[in-house]
Amino acid sequence: MAGLPRQIGKAAATSLLAGAVGGAALIAGELLAAKARRYAKPTMGLALRTSMGPATAPPLRLVLLGDSAAVGVGVEWLSDTVGGQLARLLADGTPESGPRHVLLSSVGVAGSRSSDLATQVARALLHDRPDVAVVLIGAYDATTGRAPEDAAIHLGQAVRRLRSAGVQVVVGTCPDLGAVRSIAPPLRQIAGLFGRRMAKSQARAVTEAGGTVVDLAVETGTVFRADAGTLCYDGFHPSADGYRVWAHALFPAVSKAAMTGV
């Protein structure tokens, strides 16, 4: 009997090691499967430009910066992108703001990380100064293992440059990666944790730089987890319904920013 505790300990250690190896193998397999999936591609080029609303209404220059969300990967029509849907909401106006003639553009690039924002800011400020900039970034930082603090530094620098140029800035932080269906559990849950860490670091940096934060994971994550229709066929990028959910979450802050800039 004296050797029984040692035997149990050895058995437990062996089981834990086997579980760890098995878990690592499972996650590695899921990573390979996720990379092998067919993902949606941009269908409308890198720069979106359009105008919405009465030509006689006060003009509002709205620019989107960021990753695939800023160019609408996952949908085929500009009107279905988050930018297009935001522009429509702003054009229709509210009782406080009234209708606006929205001049919409995007300098976002699919697959961008926060370190790519410097170039996008330069492009956004190249011609007529925007009134409001909406930045959607963080998903690729989180899924490629970028340290949240490092990504947040780049985001904060971009927000400061825009604010220094007189642009109102609204940032939609990293969405709920635990809602994506292109990866299976437990990797999905791990991605969700990485996304939350990214969003928290982003929120601090944006606030310190003078921007407005919209926590997309908190505001819309429950909807994305409950409704598979909020994602397009690849299970990663939003569908038209998903972009609509994001647009409505962003709209109050963007509308307020537009009025602040008047």
C-alpha positions in Angstrom: 0.0 0.0 0.0 2.9 2.3 0.6 3.6 2.7 -3.1 0.0 3.4 -4.0 0.1 7.2 -3.8 3.2 7.2 -6.0 1.4 5.0 -8.5 -1.6 7.2 -8.5 0.6 10.3 -8.9 2.4 8.7 -11.9 -0.9 7.7 -13.5 -2.4 11.2 -12.9 0.7 12.8 -14.4 0.6 10.5 -17.4 -3.1 11.3 -17.9 -2.5 15.0 -17.7 0.4 14.8 -20.2 -1.7 12.7 -22.6 -4.6 15.2 -22.2 -2.3 18.1 -22.9 -0.7 16.4 -26.0 -4.2 15.4 -27.2 -5.5 19.0 -26.7 -2.5 20.5 -28.5 -3.0 18.1 -31.4 -6.7 19.0 -31.5 -6.0 22.7 -31.6 -3.3 22.2 -34.2 -5.7 20.3 -36.3 -8.3 23.0 -36.0 -5.8 25.7 -36.9 -4.9 23.8 -40.1 -8.6 23.4 -40.9 -9.3 27.1 -40.3 -6.4 28.1 -42.6 -7.6 25.7 -45.3 -11.1 27.2 -45.4 -12.3 29.2 -48.4 -12.7 32.8 -47.2 -14.6 35.6 -48.8 -12.6 38.1 -50.9 -13.1 41.8 -51.6 -15.5 42.3 -54.5 -15.6 46.1 -54.9 -11.9 47.1 -54.9 -10.0 48.7 -52.1 -11.6 52.2 -52.1 -15.4 52.7 -51.8 -16.9 56.0 -52.8 -20.5 57.1 -53.0 -22.8 59.7 -51.8 -26.2 59.4 -50.1 -28.9 61.8 -49.0 -30.4 65.0 -50.4 -27.9 67.1 -52.3 -29.3 70.2 -50.6 -28.6 68.8 -47.1 -25.5 69.7 -45.1 -22.6 67.6 -46.3 -20.8 65.1 -44.1 -17.6 63.4 -45.2 -17.4 59.9 -43.7 -14.4 57.7 -44.2 -13.8 54.1 -43.0 -10.4 52.7 -42.1 -9.3 49.3 -41.0 -9.5 45.7 -42.2 -12.0 43.7 -44.2 -14.9 45.1 -42.3 -14.1 48.6 -43.7 -14.4 47.4 -47.3 -17.3 45.0 -46.8 -15.8 41.6 -47.4 -18.6 39.1 -47.3 -21.2 41.1 -49.3 -21.5 42.1 -52.9 -23.2 45.5 -52.8 -21.9 48.7 -51.3 -25.3 49.3 -49.7 -24.8 46.1 -47.6 -21.4 47.1 -46.2 -21.2 48.6 -42.7 -20.1 51.9 -44.3 -23.0 51.9 -46.8 -25.5 51.2 -44.0 -24.1 53.8 -41.8 -24.2 56.3 -44.6 -27.9 55.6 -45.2 -28.7 56.0 -41.5 -26.8 59.3 -41.4 -28.4 60.5 -44.6 -31.9 59.8 -43.2 -30.9 61.7 -40.1 -32.5 61.9 -36.7 -34.9 64.5 -35.2 -31.8 66.2 -33.6 -29.5 66.2 -36.7 -31.9 66.1 -39.7 -30.9 64.6 -43.0 -27.3 64.9 -44.3 -25.6 64.6 -47.7 -23.1 61.9 -46.8 -19.9 61.5 -48.9 -18.7 58.0 -48.1 -15.3 56.6 -48.8 -13.1 53.8 -47.5 -9.3 53.4 -47.3 -9.5 50.1 -45.5 -7.7 47.1 -46.8 -8.7 43.5 -46.2 -6.3 41.6 -43.9 -5.0 44.8 -42.3 -3.6 44.9 -38.8 -3.2 48.0 -36.6 0.3 48.6 -37.8 -1.1 49.2 -41.3 -3.3 52.1 -40.1 -0.5 54.8 -40.6 -0.7 54.4 -44.3 -4.5 54.4 -44.3 -4.6 57.6 -42.2 -2.3 59.3 -44.7 -4.6 58.3 -47.6 -7.7 59.5 -45.6 -6.1 62.9 -45.1 -4.7 63.2 -48.6 -7.6 65.3 -50.1 -10.6 66.9 -48.4 -10.5 66.4 -44.7 -13.1 63.9 -43.4 -15.6 65.0 -40.8 -15.9 61.6 -39.2 -13.6 58.6 -39.4 -14.8 55.1 -38.4 -12.0 52.6 -37.7 -12.7 48.9 -37.6 -9.6 46.9 -36.7 -8.4 44.2 -34.4 -9.6 40.9 -35.7 -6.5 40.1 -37.7 -4.2 41.4 -34.9 -5.9 38.9 -32.5 -6.0 35.9 -34.9 -2.3 36.4 -35.9 -1.1 36.5 -32.4 -0.2 40.2 -32.2 0.3 41.4 -28.6 -2.7 43.5 -27.7 -0.5 46.3 -26.2 1.5 46.6 -29.4 -1.5 46.7 -31.6 -3.1 49.3 -29.3 -0.1 51.6 -29.6 -0.5 51.7 -33.4 -4.2 52.3 -33.1 -3.8 55.1 -30.6 -1.2 56.8 -32.9 -3.7 56.6 -35.8 -6.5 58.1 -33.7 -4.2 61.0 -32.5 -3.2 61.8 -36.1 -6.8 62.0 -37.2 -7.9 64.0 -34.1 -5.0 66.4 -34.7 -6.3 67.0 -38.2 -9.7 67.9 -36.8 -11.4 64.6 -37.6 -13.9 63.1 -35.2 -13.0 59.4 -34.6 -15.2 56.4 -33.7 -13.5 53.0 -33.3 -15.3 49.7 -33.4 -13.0 47.5 -31.3 -12.3 43.8 -32.1 -15.5 41.9 -32.6 -16.5 38.8 -30.7 -14.2 36.2 -32.2 -16.0 33.6 -30.1 -18.9 33.9 -32.4 -17.1 32.9 -35.6 -18.0 29.6 -37.1 -15.0 29.1 -39.3 -13.2 27.5 -36.4 -14.4 24.9 -34.0 -14.3 24.7 -30.2 -12.0 24.8 -28.2 -10.0 27.0 -30.6 -13.1 29.2 -31.0 -13.2 29.9 -27.3 -9.4 30.7 -27.3 -10.0 33.1 -30.2 -12.8 34.7 -28.2 -10.4 35.3 -25.2 -7.7 36.8 -27.5 -10.4 39.1 -29.0 -11.5 40.4 -25.6 -7.9 41.1 -24.5 -7.4 43.0 -27.8 -10.6 45.0 -27.4 -9.7 46.1 -23.8 -6.3 47.3 -24.9 -7.9 49.1 -27.9 -10.4 50.8 -25.7 -7.8 52.3 -23.4 -5.6 53.5 -26.3 -8.5 55.1 -28.2 -9.9 56.9 -25.1 -6.5 58.3 -24.3 -6.1 59.5 -27.9 -9.4 61.4 -27.9 -11.5 59.0 -29.9 -14.9 57.4 -29.1 -15.1 53.6 -28.4 -17.8 51.2 -29.5 -17.2 47.8 -28.0 -18.6 45.6 -30.9 -18.2 42.4 -28.9 -20.2 43.7 -26.0 -22.8 45.4 -28.2 -23.3 42.8 -30.8 -21.6 39.5 -29.7 -24.8 38.0 -28.4 -26.6 38.5 -31.7 -23.7 37.0 -33.7 -23.5 34.0 -31.4 -27.3 33.4 -31.6 -27.8 33.9 -35.4 -25.6 32.2 -37.9 -27.1 34.4 -40.6 -25.1 37.3 -39.3 -22.0 35.7 -41.0 -21.5 35.1 -44.7 -20.8 31.7 -46.2 -17.2 31.5 -44.8 -18.3 31.7 -41.2 -15.9 34.5 -40.5 -16.8 37.7 -42.2 -20.2 39.4 -41.6 -23.1 39.0 -43.9 -25.4 42.0 -44.9 -27.4 41.3 -41.7 -24.2 41.2 -39.6 -23.0 44.5 -41.1 -26.4 45.9 -40.3 -26.1 44.9 -36.7 -22.7 46.6 -36.5 -24.0 49.7 -38.3 -26.8 50.2 -35.8 -24.4 49.6 -32.9 -22.0 52.3 -34.3 -24.7 54.8 -35.4 -25.3 56.6 -32.1 -21.6 57.4 -31.6 -21.1 58.3 -35.3 -24.2 60.5 -35.3 -23.0 62.3 -32.2 -19.5 62.7 -33.7 -21.1 64.2 -36.8 -23.0 66.7 -34.8 -19.9 67.5 -32.7 -18.0 68.3 -35.9 -20.5 70.8 -37.2 
